[in-house]
Amino acid sequence: MKKSEVIIFYGKFFFEFLLNFTTKTYTIFIDNQRNDKRISNFSSKCVSNWTAIFLFFVILQFILYSYLTIYKV
């Protein structure tokens, strides 16, 4: 695989992941409004999701970097 192919592949993956994430948080927000739960519950879920995303991107960046340096694509 060339560098451009790797970048395109991961770009598509990130885009789909972000799409899924935004739709999930939106549905959580709607459910909270329906059940009349406190909005703070939603915000705490959101924060935990964002930390998970941050860690995910850091790990993925490390994997990409190690892959590109080891195989020198």
GUBAPA-460988 format. One record per residue: residue number from 1; residue in three letters; y, x, z of N, C-alpha, C, O in turn. Coordinates in nm, 4 decimals, padded with zeros to 6 digits. Atoms other than C-alpha are relative to their C-alpha. Last residue first. Layout:
BEGIN
<num = NUM	residuo = ALA	n.yy = Y	n.xx = X	n.zz = Z	ca.yy = Y	ca.xx = X	ca.zz = Z	c.yy = Y	c.xx = X	c.zz = Z	o.yy = Y	o.xx = X	o.zz = Z>
...
//
This chain:
BEGIN
<num = 73	residuo = VAL	n.yy = 00.0040	n.xx = 00.0892	n.zz = 00.1168	ca.yy = 00.3131	ca.xx = 00.5888	ca.zz = 00.2767	c.yy = 00.1153	c.xx = 00.0326	c.zz = -00.0931	o.yy = 00.1302	o.xx = -00.0309	o.zz = -00.1974>
<num = 72	residuo = LYS	n.yy = -00.1110	n.xx = -00.0468	n.zz = 00.0850	ca.yy = 00.2961	ca.xx = 00.8848	ca.zz = 00.5134	c.yy = 00.0034	c.xx = -00.0766	c.zz = -00.1321	o.yy = -00.0095	o.xx = -00.0190	o.zz = -00.2402>
<num = 71	residuo = TYR	n.yy = 00.0465	n.xx = 00.0053	n.zz = 00.1389	ca.yy = -00.0433	ca.xx = 00.7716	ca.zz = 00.6497	c.yy = 00.1048	c.xx = 00.0486	c.zz = -00.0993	o.yy = 00.0749	o.xx = 00.0696	o.zz = -00.2168>
<num = 70	residuo = ILE	n.yy = 00.1363	n.xx = -00.0537	n.zz = 00.0124	ca.yy = 00.0242	ca.xx = 00.8819	ca.zz = 01.0075	c.yy = -00.0413	c.xx = 00.0064	c.zz = -00.1473	o.yy = -00.0899	o.xx = 00.1090	o.zz = -00.1948>
<num = 69	residuo = THR	n.yy = 00.0003	n.xx = -00.1450	n.zz = -00.0232	ca.yy = 00.4041	ca.xx = 00.8421	ca.zz = 00.9976	c.yy = -00.1394	c.xx = 00.0591	c.zz = -00.0196	o.yy = -00.1528	o.xx = 00.1697	o.zz = -00.0720>
<num = 68	residuo = LEU	n.yy = -00.0737	n.xx = -00.0693	n.zz = 00.1056	ca.yy = 00.4066	ca.xx = 00.5004	ca.zz = 00.8287	c.yy = -00.0015	c.xx = 00.1511	c.zz = 00.0201	o.yy = -00.0019	o.xx = 00.2263	o.zz = -00.0774>
<num = 67	residuo = TYR	n.yy = 00.0718	n.xx = 00.0146	n.zz = 00.1275	ca.yy = 00.1316	ca.xx = 00.3621	ca.zz = 01.0511	c.yy = 00.0685	c.xx = 00.0807	c.zz = -00.1097	o.yy = 00.0031	o.xx = 00.1518	o.zz = -00.1860>
<num = 66	residuo = SER	n.yy = 00.1171	n.xx = -00.0880	n.zz = -00.0075	ca.yy = 00.2927	ca.xx = 00.5010	ca.zz = 01.3686	c.yy = -00.0786	c.xx = -00.0054	c.zz = -00.1312	o.yy = -00.1287	o.xx = 00.0968	o.zz = -00.1782>
<num = 65	residuo = TYR	n.yy = -00.0454	n.xx = -00.1394	n.zz = 00.0006	ca.yy = 00.6270	ca.xx = 00.3457	ca.zz = 01.2747	c.yy = -00.1191	c.xx = 00.0954	c.zz = 00.0000	o.yy = -00.1223	o.xx = 00.1920	o.zz = -00.0762>
<num = 64	residuo = LEU	n.yy = -00.0491	n.xx = -00.0322	n.zz = 00.1346	ca.yy = 00.4717	ca.xx = 00.0110	ca.zz = 01.1851	c.yy = 00.0376	c.xx = 00.1468	c.zz = -00.0096	o.yy = 00.0018	o.xx = 00.2148	o.zz = -00.1058>
<num = 63	residuo = ILE	n.yy = 00.1171	n.xx = -00.0032	n.zz = 00.0883	ca.yy = 00.2728	ca.xx = -00.0002	ca.zz = 01.5099	c.yy = 00.0416	c.xx = 00.0401	c.zz = -00.1414	o.yy = -00.0225	o.xx = 00.1240	o.zz = -00.2046>
<num = 62	residuo = PHE	n.yy = 00.0773	n.xx = -00.1196	n.zz = -00.0337	ca.yy = 00.5800	ca.xx = 00.0939	ca.zz = 01.7149	c.yy = -00.1203	c.xx = 00.0146	c.zz = -00.0925	o.yy = -00.1496	o.xx = 00.1239	o.zz = -00.1410>
<num = 61	residuo = GLN	n.yy = -00.0766	n.xx = -00.1125	n.zz = 00.0520	ca.yy = 00.7901	ca.xx = -00.1693	ca.zz = 01.5375	c.yy = -00.0756	c.xx = 00.1302	c.zz = 00.0251	o.yy = -00.0815	o.xx = 00.2169	o.zz = -00.0621>
<num = 60	residuo = LEU	n.yy = 00.0209	n.xx = -00.0011	n.zz = 00.1445	ca.yy = 00.5205	ca.xx = -00.4276	ca.zz = 01.6053	c.yy = 00.0727	c.xx = 00.1170	c.zz = -00.0649	o.yy = 00.0210	o.xx = 00.1797	o.zz = -00.1573>
<num = 59	residuo = ILE	n.yy = 00.1371	n.xx = -00.0457	n.zz = 00.0256	ca.yy = 00.5200	ca.xx = -00.3396	ca.zz = 01.9751	c.yy = -00.0250	c.xx = 00.0114	c.zz = -00.1498	o.yy = -00.0847	o.xx = 00.1084	o.zz = -00.1965>
<num = 58	residuo = VAL	n.yy = 00.0075	n.xx = -00.1411	n.zz = -00.0405	ca.yy = 00.8992	ca.xx = -00.3656	ca.zz = 01.9965	c.yy = -00.1385	c.xx = 00.0560	c.zz = -00.0317	o.yy = -00.1510	o.xx = 00.1651	o.zz = -00.0873>
<num = 57	residuo = PHE	n.yy = -00.0662	n.xx = -00.0812	n.zz = 00.1020	ca.yy = 00.8998	ca.xx = -00.6899	ca.zz = 01.7944	c.yy = -00.0071	c.xx = 00.1483	c.zz = 00.0338	o.yy = -00.0252	o.xx = 00.2310	o.zz = -00.0556>
<num = 56	residuo = PHE	n.yy = 00.0797	n.xx = 00.0056	n.zz = 00.1229	ca.yy = 00.6400	ca.xx = -00.8502	ca.zz = 02.0212	c.yy = 00.0605	c.xx = 00.0893	c.zz = -00.1076	o.yy = -00.0103	o.xx = 00.1654	o.zz = -00.1735>
<num = 55	residuo = LEU	n.yy = 00.1140	n.xx = -00.0898	n.zz = -00.0195	ca.yy = 00.8245	ca.xx = -00.7364	ca.zz = 02.3331	c.yy = -00.0859	c.xx = 00.0071	c.zz = -00.1255	o.yy = -00.1336	o.xx = 00.1140	o.zz = -00.1637>
<num = 54	residuo = PHE	n.yy = -00.0534	n.xx = -00.1360	n.zz = -00.0069	ca.yy = 01.1452	ca.xx = -00.9000	ca.zz = 02.2075	c.yy = -00.1142	c.xx = 00.1008	c.zz = 00.0136	o.yy = -00.1184	o.xx = 00.2008	o.zz = -00.0581>
<num = 53	residuo = ILE	n.yy = -00.0355	n.xx = -00.0409	n.zz = 00.1363	ca.yy = 00.9590	ca.xx = -01.2157	ca.zz = 02.1038	c.yy = 00.0496	c.xx = 00.1436	c.zz = -00.0013	o.yy = 00.0133	o.xx = 00.2212	o.zz = -00.0897>
<num = 52	residuo = ALA	n.yy = 00.1259	n.xx = -00.0208	n.zz = 00.0720	ca.yy = 00.7964	ca.xx = -01.2450	ca.zz = 02.4468	c.yy = 00.0277	c.xx = 00.0486	c.zz = -00.1421	o.yy = -00.0397	o.xx = 00.1388	o.zz = -00.1919>
<num = 51	residuo = THR	n.yy = 00.0526	n.xx = -00.1283	n.zz = -00.0483	ca.yy = 01.1351	ca.xx = -01.1953	ca.zz = 02.6116	c.yy = -00.1310	c.xx = 00.0323	c.zz = -00.0706	o.yy = -00.1575	o.xx = 00.1477	o.zz = -00.1044>
<num = 50	residuo = TRP	n.yy = -00.0792	n.xx = -00.1081	n.zz = 00.0597	ca.yy = 01.2754	ca.xx = -01.4695	ca.zz = 02.3873	c.yy = -00.0479	c.xx = 00.1353	c.zz = 00.0489	o.yy = -00.0492	o.xx = 00.2311	o.zz = -00.0283>
<num = 49	residuo = ASN	n.yy = 00.0357	n.xx = -00.0155	n.zz = 00.1410	ca.yy = 00.9928	ca.xx = -01.7074	ca.zz = 02.4765	c.yy = 00.0748	c.xx = 00.1164	c.zz = -00.0621	o.yy = 00.0172	o.xx = 00.1935	o.zz = -00.1388>
<num = 48	residuo = SER	n.yy = 00.1313	n.xx = -00.0657	n.zz = 00.0021	ca.yy = 01.0452	ca.xx = -01.6471	ca.zz = 02.8483	c.yy = -00.0459	c.xx = 00.0214	c.zz = -00.1437	o.yy = -00.1065	o.xx = 00.1237	o.zz = -00.1754>
<num = 47	residuo = VAL	n.yy = -00.0178	n.xx = -00.1398	n.zz = -00.0400	ca.yy = 01.4148	ca.xx = -01.7224	ca.zz = 02.8049	c.yy = -00.1336	c.xx = 00.0734	c.zz = -00.0059	o.yy = -00.1415	o.xx = 00.1856	o.zz = -00.0560>
<num = 46	residuo = CYS	n.yy = -00.0650	n.xx = -00.0697	n.zz = 00.1105	ca.yy = 01.3422	ca.xx = -02.0414	ca.zz = 02.6109	c.yy = 00.0124	c.xx = 00.1485	c.zz = 00.0319	o.yy = -00.0158	o.xx = 00.2335	o.zz = -00.0526>
<num = 45	residuo = LYS	n.yy = 00.1029	n.xx = -00.0191	n.zz = 00.1026	ca.yy = 01.0969	ca.xx = -02.1646	ca.zz = 02.8726	c.yy = 00.0563	c.xx = 00.0821	c.zz = -00.1147	o.yy = -00.0114	o.xx = 00.1694	o.zz = -00.1690>
<num = 44	residuo = SER	n.yy = 00.0909	n.xx = -00.1029	n.zz = -00.0527	ca.yy = 01.3626	ca.xx = -02.1043	ca.zz = 03.1381	c.yy = -00.1125	c.xx = 00.0270	c.zz = -00.0989	o.yy = -00.1535	o.xx = 00.1416	o.zz = -00.1174>
<num = 43	residuo = SER	n.yy = -00.0638	n.xx = -00.1311	n.zz = 00.0130	ca.yy = 01.6182	ca.xx = -02.2898	ca.zz = 02.9252	c.yy = -00.0917	c.xx = 00.1105	c.zz = 00.0521	o.yy = -00.0963	o.xx = 00.2195	o.zz = -00.0049>
<num = 42	residuo = PHE	n.yy = -00.0024	n.xx = -00.0434	n.zz = 00.1401	ca.yy = 01.3881	ca.xx = -02.5886	ca.zz = 02.8789	c.yy = 00.0565	c.xx = 00.1404	c.zz = -00.0134	o.yy = 00.0029	o.xx = 00.2229	o.zz = -00.0874>
<num = 41	residuo = ASN	n.yy = 00.1398	n.xx = -00.0257	n.zz = 00.0347	ca.yy = 01.3191	ca.xx = -02.6212	ca.zz = 03.2515	c.yy = -00.0088	c.xx = 00.0535	c.zz = -00.1426	o.yy = -00.0810	o.xx = 00.1492	o.zz = -00.1705>
<num = 40	residuo = SER	n.yy = 00.0263	n.xx = -00.1362	n.zz = -00.0481	ca.yy = 01.6929	ca.xx = -02.5883	ca.zz = 03.3137	c.yy = -00.1446	c.xx = 00.0401	c.zz = -00.0296	o.yy = -00.1740	o.xx = 00.1572	o.zz = -00.0536>
<num = 39	residuo = ILE	n.yy = -00.0174	n.xx = -00.0916	n.zz = 00.1130	ca.yy = 01.7364	ca.xx = -02.8984	ca.zz = 03.0930	c.yy = -00.0307	c.xx = 00.1439	c.zz = 00.0432	o.yy = -00.0662	o.xx = 00.2270	o.zz = -00.0404>
<num = 38	residuo = ARG	n.yy = -00.1250	n.xx = -00.0762	n.zz = -00.0044	ca.yy = 01.5922	ca.xx = -03.1101	ca.zz = 03.3723	c.yy = 00.0048	c.xx = 00.0980	c.zz = -00.1167	o.yy = -00.0973	o.xx = 00.1513	o.zz = -00.1601>
<num = 37	residuo = LYS	n.yy = 00.0110	n.xx = -00.1180	n.zz = -00.0856	ca.yy = 01.3193	ca.xx = -03.3543	ca.zz = 03.2780	c.yy = 00.1337	c.xx = 00.0725	c.zz = -00.0015	o.yy = 00.2213	o.xx = 00.0428	o.zz = -00.0827>
<num = 36	residuo = ASP	n.yy = -00.1132	n.xx = -00.0116	n.zz = -00.0930	ca.yy = 01.4096	ca.xx = -03.6957	ca.zz = 03.1395	c.yy = -00.0199	c.xx = 00.1136	c.zz = 00.0991	o.yy = 00.0180	o.xx = 00.1021	o.zz = 00.2157>
<num = 35	residuo = ASN	n.yy = 00.0558	n.xx = 00.0132	n.zz = -00.1349	ca.yy = 01.0633	ca.xx = -03.7324	ca.zz = 02.9792	c.yy = 00.1067	c.xx = 00.0081	c.zz = 00.1082	o.yy = 00.0757	o.xx = -00.0007	o.zz = 00.2270>
<num = 34	residuo = ARG	n.yy = 00.0774	n.xx = 00.1228	n.zz = -00.0091	ca.yy = 01.2173	ca.xx = -03.8003	ca.zz = 02.6392	c.yy = -00.0488	c.xx = -00.0246	c.zz = 00.1422	o.yy = -00.0417	o.xx = -00.1364	o.zz = 00.1933>
<num = 33	residuo = GLN	n.yy = -00.0949	n.xx = 00.1110	n.zz = 00.0003	ca.yy = 01.4839	ca.xx = -03.5328	ca.zz = 02.6773	c.yy = -00.0739	c.xx = -00.1327	c.zz = 00.0160	o.yy = -00.0260	o.xx = -00.2227	o.zz = 00.0851>
<num = 32	residuo = ASN	n.yy = -00.0712	n.xx = -00.0004	n.zz = -00.1276	ca.yy = 01.2230	ca.xx = -03.2784	ca.zz = 02.7827	c.yy = 00.0995	c.xx = -00.1144	c.zz = 00.0063	o.yy = 00.1162	o.xx = -00.1763	o.zz = 00.1114>
<num = 31	residuo = ASP	n.yy = 00.0914	n.xx = 00.0507	n.zz = -00.1028	ca.yy = 01.0033	ca.xx = -03.3728	ca.zz = 02.4877	c.yy = 00.0696	c.xx = -00.0079	c.zz = 00.1348	o.yy = 00.0522	o.xx = -00.1050	o.zz = 00.2084>
<num = 30	residuo = ILE	n.yy = 00.0100	n.xx = 00.1446	n.zz = 00.0217	ca.yy = 01.2995	ca.xx = -03.3235	ca.zz = 02.2496	c.yy = -00.0903	c.xx = -00.0624	c.zz = 00.1065	o.yy = -00.0570	o.xx = -00.1670	o.zz = 00.1623>
<num = 29	residuo = PHE	n.yy = -00.1269	n.xx = 00.0587	n.zz = -00.0413	ca.yy = 01.3697	ca.xx = -02.9779	ca.zz = 02.3946	c.yy = -00.0047	c.xx = -00.1518	c.zz = -00.0132	o.yy = 00.0417	o.xx = -00.2233	o.zz = 00.0756>
<num = 28	residuo = ILE	n.yy = -00.0011	n.xx = -00.0052	n.zz = -00.1469	ca.yy = 01.0030	ca.xx = -02.8773	ca.zz = 02.3653	c.yy = 00.1260	c.xx = -00.0688	c.zz = 00.0520	o.yy = 00.1201	o.xx = -00.1451	o.zz = 00.1484>
<num = 27	residuo = THR	n.yy = 00.0854	n.xx = 00.1096	n.zz = -00.0472	ca.yy = 01.0100	ca.xx = -02.9995	ca.zz = 02.0031	c.yy = -00.0070	c.xx = -00.0020	c.zz = 00.1521	o.yy = -00.0114	o.xx = -00.1092	o.zz = 00.2125>
<num = 26	residuo = TYR	n.yy = -00.0690	n.xx = 00.1264	n.zz = 00.0260	ca.yy = 01.3104	ca.xx = -02.7761	ca.zz = 01.9318	c.yy = -00.0841	c.xx = -00.1169	c.zz = 00.0501	o.yy = -00.0311	o.xx = -00.2093	o.zz = 00.1117>
<num = 25	residuo = THR	n.yy = -00.1006	n.xx = 00.0160	n.zz = -00.1054	ca.yy = 01.1449	ca.xx = -02.4787	ca.zz = 02.1014	c.yy = 00.0734	c.xx = -00.1323	c.zz = -00.0175	o.yy = 00.1084	o.xx = -00.1982	o.zz = 00.0804>
<num = 24	residuo = LYS	n.yy = 00.0645	n.xx = 00.0253	n.zz = -00.1290	ca.yy = 00.8378	ca.xx = -02.5250	ca.zz = 01.8807	c.yy = 00.1029	c.xx = -00.0221	c.zz = 00.1100	o.yy = 00.0890	o.xx = -00.1148	o.zz = 00.1897>
<num = 23	residuo = THR	n.yy = 00.0486	n.xx = 00.1381	n.zz = -00.0015	ca.yy = 01.0406	ca.xx = -02.5626	ca.zz = 01.5586	c.yy = -00.0642	c.xx = -00.0327	c.zz = 00.1346	o.yy = -00.0472	o.xx = -00.1435	o.zz = 00.1856>
<num = 22	residuo = THR	n.yy = -00.1136	n.xx = 00.0921	n.zz = -00.0107	ca.yy = 01.2368	ca.xx = -02.2451	ca.zz = 01.6343	c.yy = -00.0476	c.xx = -00.1443	c.zz = 00.0039	o.yy = 00.0060	o.xx = -00.2244	o.zz = 00.0805>
<num = 21	residuo = PHE	n.yy = -00.0615	n.xx = -00.0075	n.zz = -00.1326	ca.yy = 00.9227	ca.xx = -02.0424	ca.zz = 01.7109	c.yy = 00.1121	c.xx = -00.1022	c.zz = 00.0139	o.yy = 00.1195	o.xx = -00.1729	o.zz = 00.1144>
<num = 20	residuo = ASN	n.yy = 00.0879	n.xx = 00.0659	n.zz = -00.0976	ca.yy = 00.7338	ca.xx = -02.1574	ca.zz = 01.4008	c.yy = 00.0653	c.xx = -00.0042	c.zz = 00.1374	o.yy = 00.0598	o.xx = -00.1061	o.zz = 00.2062>
<num = 19	residuo = LEU	n.yy = 00.0002	n.xx = 00.1426	n.zz = 00.0336	ca.yy = 01.0264	ca.xx = -02.0623	ca.zz = 01.1751	c.yy = -00.0837	c.xx = -00.0774	c.zz = 00.1015	o.yy = -00.0390	o.xx = -00.1790	o.zz = 00.1548>
<num = 18	residuo = LEU	n.yy = -00.1263	n.xx = 00.0550	n.zz = -00.0501	ca.yy = 01.0640	ca.xx = -01.7282	ca.zz = 01.3544	c.yy = 00.0093	c.xx = -00.1489	c.zz = -00.0285	o.yy = 00.0583	o.xx = -00.2250	o.zz = 00.0550>
<num = 17	residuo = PHE	n.yy = 00.0046	n.xx = -00.0005	n.zz = -00.1462	ca.yy = 00.6950	ca.xx = -01.6498	ca.zz = 01.2999	c.yy = 00.1263	c.xx = -00.0624	c.zz = 00.0588	o.yy = 00.1192	o.xx = -00.1438	o.zz = 00.1509>
<num = 16	residuo = GLU	n.yy = 00.0870	n.xx = 00.1102	n.zz = -00.0420	ca.yy = 00.7076	ca.xx = -01.7530	ca.zz = 00.9345	c.yy = -00.0029	c.xx = -00.0122	c.zz = 00.1520	o.yy = -00.0007	o.xx = -00.1224	o.zz = 00.2067>
<num = 15	residuo = PHE	n.yy = -00.0664	n.xx = 00.1247	n.zz = 00.0371	ca.yy = 01.0076	ca.xx = -01.5261	ca.zz = 00.8733	c.yy = -00.0814	c.xx = -00.1201	c.zz = 00.0460	o.yy = -00.0273	o.xx = -00.2140	o.zz = 00.1044>
<num = 14	residuo = PHE	n.yy = -00.1091	n.xx = 00.0255	n.zz = -00.0945	ca.yy = 00.8538	ca.xx = -01.2379	ca.zz = 01.0672	c.yy = 00.0647	c.xx = -00.1346	c.zz = -00.0279	o.yy = 00.0936	o.xx = -00.2109	o.zz = 00.0642>
<num = 13	residuo = PHE	n.yy = 00.0612	n.xx = 00.0313	n.zz = -00.1288	ca.yy = 00.5299	ca.xx = -01.2586	ca.zz = 00.8626	c.yy = 00.1069	c.xx = -00.0356	c.zz = 00.1034	o.yy = 00.0933	o.xx = -00.1342	o.zz = 00.1758>
<num = 12	residuo = LYS	n.yy = 00.0552	n.xx = 00.1359	n.zz = 00.0109	ca.yy = 00.7183	ca.xx = -01.2729	ca.zz = 00.5327	c.yy = -00.0556	c.xx = -00.0451	c.zz = 00.1345	o.yy = -00.0343	o.xx = -00.1587	o.zz = 00.1769>
<num = 11	residuo = GLY	n.yy = -00.1145	n.xx = 00.0905	n.zz = 00.0109	ca.yy = 00.9195	ca.xx = -00.9661	ca.zz = 00.6332	c.yy = -00.0450	c.xx = -00.1452	c.zz = -00.0065	o.yy = 00.0100	o.xx = -00.2317	o.zz = 00.0617>
<num = 10	residuo = TYR	n.yy = -00.0477	n.xx = 00.0241	n.zz = -00.1361	ca.yy = 00.6017	ca.xx = -00.7902	ca.zz = 00.7483	c.yy = 00.1209	c.xx = -00.0928	c.zz = 00.0001	o.yy = 00.1393	o.xx = -00.1704	o.zz = 00.0938>
<num = 9	residuo = PHE	n.yy = 00.1040	n.xx = 00.0689	n.zz = -00.0768	ca.yy = 00.4453	ca.xx = -00.8311	ca.zz = 00.4041	c.yy = 00.0497	c.xx = -00.0342	c.zz = 00.1400	o.yy = 00.0353	o.xx = -00.1476	o.zz = 00.1857>
<num = 8	residuo = ILE	n.yy = 00.0012	n.xx = 00.1395	n.zz = 00.0461	ca.yy = 00.7679	ca.xx = -00.7389	ca.zz = 00.2222	c.yy = -00.1004	c.xx = -00.0810	c.zz = 00.0815	o.yy = -00.0717	o.xx = -00.1935	o.zz = 00.1222>
<num = 7	residuo = ILE	n.yy = -00.1226	n.xx = 00.0644	n.zz = -00.0487	ca.yy = 00.8061	ca.xx = -00.4214	ca.zz = 00.4317	c.yy = 00.0023	c.xx = -00.1476	c.zz = -00.0390	o.yy = 00.0390	o.xx = -00.2328	o.zz = 00.0419>
<num = 6	residuo = VAL	n.yy = 00.0138	n.xx = 00.0159	n.zz = -00.1453	ca.yy = 00.4435	ca.xx = -00.3192	ca.zz = 00.3716	c.yy = 00.1196	c.xx = -00.0763	c.zz = 00.0551	o.yy = 00.1037	o.xx = -00.1681	o.zz = 00.1356>
<num = 5	residuo = GLU	n.yy = 00.0989	n.xx = 00.1063	n.zz = -00.0229	ca.yy = 00.4783	ca.xx = -00.3833	ca.zz = -00.0014	c.yy = -00.0171	c.xx = -00.0275	c.zz = 00.1489	o.yy = -00.0264	o.xx = -00.1427	o.zz = 00.1913>
<num = 4	residuo = SER	n.yy = -00.0648	n.xx = 00.1283	n.zz = 00.0308	ca.yy = 00.8003	ca.xx = -00.1800	ca.zz = -00.0153	c.yy = -00.0957	c.xx = -00.1165	c.zz = 00.0258	o.yy = -00.0551	o.xx = -00.2213	o.zz = 00.0760>
<num = 3	residuo = LYS	n.yy = -00.0926	n.xx = 00.0363	n.zz = -00.1084	ca.yy = 00.6348	ca.xx = 00.1129	ca.zz = 00.1645	c.yy = 00.0590	c.xx = -00.1379	c.zz = -00.0238	o.yy = 00.0673	o.xx = -00.2193	o.zz = 00.0683>
<num = 2	residuo = LYS	n.yy = -00.1273	n.xx = -00.0731	n.zz = 00.0024	ca.yy = 00.3482	ca.xx = 00.1185	ca.zz = -00.0832	c.yy = 00.0873	c.xx = -00.0455	c.zz = 00.1160	o.yy = 00.0593	o.xx = -00.1457	o.zz = 00.1818>
<num = 1	residuo = MET	n.yy = -00.1209	n.xx = 00.0840	n.zz = 00.0000	ca.yy = 00.0000	ca.xx = 00.0000	ca.zz = 00.0000	c.yy = 00.1251	c.xx = 00.0869	c.zz = 00.0000	o.yy = 00.1337	o.xx = 00.1873	o.zz = 00.0706>
//
